[in-house]
Amino acid sequence: MSFFVETLVVGGGLAGASAALGLARTGQSVALIDENGFASGASGSGAGLVSPMMSRKGRPVWKAREALDALGLPETGLLRPASSPEQAAYFEQSTDQSPDLGVWMNAEAAAKAFPYCRAPFGLVRVLRGCSVDLADLTKSWIHESASHGAFLGEHVGLVSWRSDDAGVRVLLSSGEEWNVGRVVLATGPGLIDHPETQDLNLHPIKGQRIRVKKPADWYDHMLPLSGSGFVLDEGKSLSIGATFEHEWTESGPTDEGRRELIELASHMVPEIAEMEVIEHTSGIRITVPGTRMPMIGPLPTHPHIWVFTGLGSKGILMSALLGMKIPQFFNDISLIPASCRVANRKSKA
Ligand SMILES: Cc1cc2nc3c(=O)[nH]c(=O)nc-3n(C[C@H](O)[C@H](O)[C@H](O)COP(=O)(O)OP(=O)(O)OC[C@H]3O[C@@H](n4cnc5c(N)ncnc54)[C@H](O)[C@@H]3O)c2cc1C
């Protein structure tokens, strides 16, 4: 086979964009395609939170510091109000153990320093992290990968592939057929019902978000707020997310979702209940049940076909961490963290 590119990355969301960038930066020949346009899936859903202390107990996210360093964005930090005295106790413990990531503040100190955020049980002033527009970040990685020589095919879909010992023959929606050395499927929900990947241990979770108009006399600048949901200051509006829906009949935004988001956000900023909703969107994120870790690596039956998915609600951190490492994983698959390896639903590989 003569190769057009060594690696074809399919899906221009955070996963595919980070993989393409990781490969292009190391001088490898790579093409990135997306059938709907870059950042048109979950990675186009609006402002996103980057938090190293996201869990219920405020424990550090897996490899949080390494992921933040890989991301390399300016970090404002954020606020994590406790929702109960029990959670406050966990947060205090967590900040004691990770003082580089967060500082505990009691309710009085928090109210004085951050009057826009209701925190009757105190809060963690998370010292690292930020908010960033998911689509802007994805597109900046794609742009950078092109500047390193990646070939981009926007509105080009992967229709089918056939792999053998030598590589992969792909059919694209443009009608072209390419010979490539390897394919990385970063197609998000597209993996769930594809015959070759439908048995992977993946689970879709619907998420909704709303955007509300900031009143003219509202605080100029709020730090990102992270509770059961998040509230992110976008200048003239606040972005509020996100629902976690394991089952749904309606794939788009719903009234119930809007009510739930307002309810979640009002715990942190009661005034949000009075603000005008100016946008309401939804998306699907993919998680790995059991581990809640990303999934990356070759399919057991097709060594030239890789998947990169399962970024869940930590898409920004996990793509920055793992996508950029994909060249190393190509060289030596034993470098893929055990908890991130490709596994089927029933038998874990
Ligand atoms: C409401 C909501 C809020 C979120 N908030 C945050 C947050 O605050 N912080 C955070 O870190 N993460 C957040 N996430 C999660 C994050 O958005 C996801 O983890 C991440 O975007 C997933 O990226 P992906 O590349 O795996 O998938 P996607 O972004 O869905 O990309 C998949 C791409 O594949 C393309 N595709 C599919 N099939 C084909 C094909 N056959 N050929 C070519 N292209 C194809 C699609 O068009 C799509 O562009 C949120 C998600 C949602 C839904």
The ligand as a Gaussian input file, in Angstrom:
#p B3LYP/6-31G(d) Opt

LIG

0 1
 C      -23.509000      20.416000      27.961000
 C      -22.077000      19.998000      28.084000
 C      -21.224000      20.699000      28.910000
 C      -19.883000      20.308000      29.032000
 N      -19.061000      21.040000      29.846000
 C      -17.746000      20.690000      29.933000
 C      -16.869000      21.458000      30.723000
 O      -17.283000      22.416000      31.365000
 N      -15.559000      21.091000      30.786000
 C      -15.075000      19.999000      30.101000
 O      -13.861000      19.727000      30.184000
 N      -15.886000      19.241000      29.337000
 C      -17.211000      19.568000      29.257000
 N      -18.054000      18.809000      28.500000
 C      -17.547000      17.573000      27.913000
 C      -16.818000      17.817000      26.617000
 O      -17.591000      18.683000      25.818000
 C      -16.593000      16.465000      25.935000
 O      -15.894000      15.582000      26.795000
 C      -15.763000      16.615000      24.673000
 O      -16.177000      17.718000      23.930000
 C      -15.848000      15.362000      23.834000
 O      -15.044000      15.543000      22.707000
 P      -14.952000      14.449000      21.576000
 O      -13.951000      14.944000      20.609000
 O      -14.732000      13.094000      22.183000
 O      -16.420000      14.362000      20.930000
 P      -17.222000      15.448000      20.058000
 O      -16.917000      16.827000      20.439000
 O      -18.654000      15.022000      20.113000
 O      -16.635000      15.250000      18.583000
 C      -16.947000      14.153000      17.764000
 C      -16.856000      14.664000      16.343000
 O      -16.854000      13.535000      15.464000
 C      -17.510000      13.920000      14.266000
 N      -17.905000      12.690000      13.586000
 C      -18.743000      11.736000      14.033000
 N      -18.815000      10.729000      13.126000
 C      -17.997000      11.057000      12.090000
 C      -17.632000      10.418000      10.846000
 N      -18.131000       9.228000      10.486000
 N      -16.769000      11.053000      10.028000
 C      -16.245000      12.270000      10.375000
 N      -16.558000      12.907000      11.531000
 C      -17.420000      12.310000      12.379000
 C      -18.667000      14.778000      14.751000
 O      -19.139000      15.633000      13.744000
 C      -18.031000      15.533000      15.916000
 O      -17.551000      16.825000      15.527000
 C      -19.411000      19.176000      28.332000
 C      -20.253000      18.468000      27.481000
 C      -21.596000      18.873000      27.358000
 C      -22.492000      18.092000      26.431000

